[in-house]
Amino acid sequence: MAEAGTGAVRVEKVRGRSALTRCFARYPLKLIAPSKVGPTSCDAVWLYALTYGGGIVSGDTISCTVSVGDGCTAAITTQASTKVYKAVGSKCSEQLLEARVGEDALLAVIPDPVTCFSTARYHQKQVFQVSANSNLVVVDWFTSGRYECGEKWDFSFYKSVNHIFLGDHPLFIDSVLLEQGSNWSLAEQMQEYNVIAMVVLLGPKLKSMQELMQAEVRKLMSGQLRPPTSGGSLYTMRSQPPPRPQRPPLIASCSPFGRTGTGMVARVAAVSTELVYSFLRHHLAALEPFLEPHGDEVLKRPDVGLSSTRVRQDGLHVGATRGNGAEAGWGWKLDGAMDESRAEETNGQKRRTIMEGVGDGET
């Protein structure tokens, strides 16, 4: 097994403001905290979790602990989708996150999606320890793979586990498992849908967001799932059976959790990554007051600064660019973070070459 990549992050109040007091990462994990944080009115720490070469090699284990102190605000995101390269034998790629969110604190975990290559094996676990009035946003989502290259639900194993605890009491326990079966393949079961997403909102600061999202999703789905009606008299004999309702390009549902409904989980399935990005941008727009100025870039000017990933002819992601492209992004990726990422590209070139061989060749 490859050497485990371990990270540790601590955010605390320093002179009345959220500040990063500890940030440690070991290969293959890289944590970037942009120094360009905008005006002094911004009280949020932003972190970008990267890997050398932009993906996770078979057998890698990346673990990270995060502590957000009382009254602090922090956001963890990525600069592009997390690629999981082809498995070597039965080796699994793993990511583990343990986070503690203090009193009246806010933690937003808002990465780009996970994309598993053909035959990849991936396991992710995230455990959050919260207080009675902590606030938490978790976006956990993945795609069918490099479906434009013909790899659609072609990975071998995917498992994602999310646990939220209030003290010793479990508030939210969720597990998603996809594995190739002997009778039905994943592609046959998922049909035309290429993206699966889950959004968790928890805490008093996010209550209005929860209520608005539930109302809008209910309205959206009531219109999309309504069966088609035909004109004519009620007494007209039908020569053909009524048409079946077509599957909408995006399906969503919301449900509360917790004893008093303090949390909400939304689940989304869509035919394209762009549809889910649009859904998330719209429904998470209310985070802007907590996370600006970064959120301001995507929420007020969604047509400017959208990040994308340049794709080679063989489908391998090789670099980040600005503007609309092969893969739409959150849009809140700062130039400062991208400059630091480019500085690390030379150091990660050897690892990138290895991963390209694993991703493109036979294992």
N, C-alpha and C positions, 0 to 999 in steps of 0.2 A: 504494500500500500504506500501511496505517496505520503510525504510528510504533511501532517495536519497543519492547516493554516488557521491560526487563532487570532482573534481580535478582541479588544476590550475598549469600551467607550464609557466615559462618565461626563454627564452634564450637570453643573451645579450653578447656584446663584453666586455671582461675584460682583460686588458693588451694585447689587440690585438688578443684575441682568443675567440672562442665561449665558453660560460660558462653558467651553469645552476644557475640562480640567485633566482629562486623560484620554489619549487616543493611541492605541497600540495595535499593530497588525504584523503578521508574519506571513511570508510567502506560502501559498499563492494569493493570499488576500491582500488587498490594498485599500486603505481608507483615506479619502481626501476630504478635508474640511476647507472649503473655499475661503480665502481671506477677503474677497470682495463681497461684503455682506450688505452693501447699500447704506441707506441713511441710518442714523442712530436710533430712529424710531423702531427699527426691526429688533425684536427680542426673540429670535429663533436661531438655533444652531442647525445647520444643514450638513449632512454627511453623505458622501457618495461611496458606495461599496463596489469595488471593482475587483477583477481578477486579471493577472498578467495574461495578455492574449485574448481576453474577453470571453473566456469559457472555462468550464470545469472538466478536467480530464478524468477518465475512468479511474476510480480508486481514490480520488481526492476527498478529503473531509475538511470542510471549512466551518469553524465554529466561532461565534462572537457573543460576547456579553455586553449588554447596554444598561446603563443606569441613568434615569432622568430624575433629577432631584425635585423636591417640593417647589411648585410654582414655576418650573422651567418648561421650555418648549423645544422640541427637537424633531427633525424630520430625517429619515433615512431613505435614500432612493438610489437609482443606478443611472448609467449613461446610455444604456442600450439593453436589449433583451439578454438574459443569461443563457448562454449556449451550453448544453450538456452534450459532450462528444460521445462518439460510439463506445459501447462497453467493450472492455477487454476481458473475455471470459465471463465470469459471473460477478466481476467487481462492480460496485455501486458507487456513484458520486453522491456525496452527502453535504447538506448545509444545515447547520444548527444555530438557532438564535434564542438566547435567554435574555429577557428584558424586564426591568423593574421600573414602574412608573409611579412617582411620588404623589403626594397630596396636591390637588389643583394643578397638576402637571399635564402636559399634552405630548404624546409621542405619535408621530405619523410614519408608518412603514408603507411606503408607496413606490415599490419598484416597477420596472418594466417586466414583461412576462418572461417566464421560463420557456425555452424552446429546446426540446430534446431531439437529437439527431436519431437516425435509424439505429435500432438495437440498443439505444442508450438505456441505462438503469439509473434512476434518480430517487433520492429520499430526502425530504425536507421536514424539519420539525421546528416549530416556533412556540415558545412558552412565555407568557406574559404574566407578571405578578403586579396587580393593581391595588390601589387603595379605594376607599368608599367614594371619593370624588375625583378619582383619576380620569383622564380622557385619553382615548386610544382610537387610532384609525389604522386598520390593517387592510391592505390590498394584496390578495394572493391569487395569481392567475398564471395560466400556461396556454401554450398554443399546440396545435397538432403536429408541429415540426416544420420542416422546410417544405411546405406543401406546394410552393411554386416550382420546386425541383422534383416533385413526385413523391416526397416523403410525407405522407398524411397518416397520422396516428400509427407510425411505423416503429416507435420505440418499444422496448420490451417491458419496462416497469416504471411506474411513476407513483409516488406516495407523498402526500403533503398532510402534515398534522399541525393543528393549531389549538393550543390550550390557553385559557385565560382563568386565572385564579384570583379570588379575593381572600387573602389570607390562605387558609387551608380549604376554603370552599370553592369548588369548581363552578365558574360562571358560564363557561363556554367550552365545549369539547367537540372538536370537528376533525374528521379524517376523510381524505379523498384517496382512493386507490384505483389505479388503472393498470391492468395487466393483460397481456395477450392471452386469449383463451383458446381451447382446442376446438370449440364448436363455432364461436363467433369471434371474428377479429375486432379490434378496437375501431377500425375504420367502418366496419359494417354497423356497429352499435352506435357510433357517433353520427353517422350519416353525413349530412352536409355541414355540420357545425365544426368549426376549426379553433374556437377559443372558449375556454371555460374560466370564469372569474368569480371571486368571492370578495365582498367588501364588508368589513366589520366596523361599526361605529359604536363607541361606548363612552358614556360620561355626560355630565350635566351641560358642558359647553357645546356638545354636539346634539342636544335634544332636538333643537329646531331643524337641524339637518336630517335627523332620522325621520321626523314627521313629514317633512317636505318630500324626501325620497320615497317614503311609503306611499304618499298620495299620488305622486307623479308616476310611479311604477304601476300602481293600481289602474290609473287612468290609461296609461300606455297599453297595458296588456288587455284591458277590457275591450279596447278598440281593435287590437290585432287578433285576438282569439275569438272574436264574435263570428259565428258561422255566416257565410254569404246568404243573402236572401234573394229570391227571384220574384219578379213582378207577376201580375195577372191575378185572376180571381182565386179565392180560396178553394173554389169548387172545381178548378181546372184539373183535369186528369194529367198526371205526369207520365210521359213516355220513358223518362230516364230517372234514375235515383238522384237525389240532391247531391250537388258537388261537395266534396270534402274540403274543409278549410285548409288553405295552404299554410305551411309552416312559416312563421315570420322569420326574418333574417336575424332578429335579436329577441331572446326570451329572457325575462327577468322576474324575480320574485323577492319579496321582503318578508321577514318575520322577526318579531321582538324576542329577546331572551333576558333572563334575569328575573328575580322575584317581582320587581316593580317595573319591569320593562325598561331598565336603564340602558340596555344595549339593543342593537339591531344588526341582523345579518342580511345582506342582499346577495343573491346568486344570479349569475348571468351566463348565458350561452349565446354565441354569435357566430356568424359565418366568416367574419373577418376581424383582424386585429384593429383596424381603423374604427369599426363600429364600437368596440369596447373602449378604446381611447376616448372617443366622443362622449360615451356614456359616463365615463369616470370624470372627464373634465367638467361636464355639466353638473353632475351631482356632488362633486367635491369642491365646487367653486366657493362655497361658504367657508372653506378653510383659509381663504385669502387674508382675512384680518389677523389670523394667528401666524401665518407663514410668510407674509410679504417680507421683502420685495420679490422673492423668487416666484411665489405663486402668482404675483402680478403679471409676470411675463407671459404666462400661459392663460390666465383667466381673463385678462383684459385685452390681450393681443394674441389670440390663438393662431393667427395667420403669420405671425412673425416669430422667428426663433425656434420653430419646431425642429427638433432633432430627428435625424434619420440615420440609417445605417447603409453604407455603400455595399453593394452585393456583387461579388464576382460572378462570372458566367456560370460557375459550378454551384453557386448559391451560398458560398461561405462569406460570412460577414467579416469585412476587413478594415473598416474605419468609420469614424463618425463624421457627419457632414451637417451643414445647415440647410434648411429649406425642405420642402416636401420631397420625399424619395421613396425608397423601397419599403421603409418601415416607419410609420408615423410615431412620434414620441410624445412624452409628457409636455415638453416645451420649456421646462424650467431648469435646463442644464446651463450653468453659467460658463462664460468664457474662461474665468479663472480656473475652474475645475477641469475644463477641457485642455487648457494649456499644461496643467500639471500632469494630466493623463498622457498627453503626447510626450512629455519628458520621460515617462516611464516606458514608452513603447520600445525604445532601443534595448533596455534591459530585459524586456519580455520577449524579444524577437526569437530567441532560441526555443522558448516554450511555445510560441505561436507556431513555429515551423513543425514542432512535434505534433501539435494538435491538428494542424492542417493534414498531416499524414494520417492521423487517426481518423479524422473526419471524412477524408476523401478516399482512403484506401480500404483494403480488406483488413479485418481484425484477426 
